[in-house]
Amino acid sequence: MLAERTLGGDALKKAVALPEGENINEWIASH
């Protein structure tokens, strides 16, 4: 995947991680 090659697997996971206290449905809808 291009994103993994350019960002690295760990950075990509952090970029899309659900922030603490955030509603998962709202997070998915906005991202």
N, C-alpha and C positions, 0 to 999 in steps of 0.2 A: 504494500500500500504506500502511496506517495506520502501521505501524512506521517506514517511511522518512520519512513526513511528520512524525512526532513526534520521532524520534531523529536524522534526517538519514542519508543513505546511507552516509557514511563511518563514523559512530558505530555503525551497525548492523553493518557489516563487521567492525569491531574487536570488537564484542560477541560475535560467533560465530567469531572466528578461532581456529585451532588453536594452542594455546600451544607454544612450542619444547620439544621433548623429549617431548611427549604422543603417545600412540598414537592414531591417527585413529579406530580402531574403538571404543576406550574413550570417546573424546570424543563421538562420535556417539551411543553408547548412553546416555550420561548427560545429553545435551542434546537 
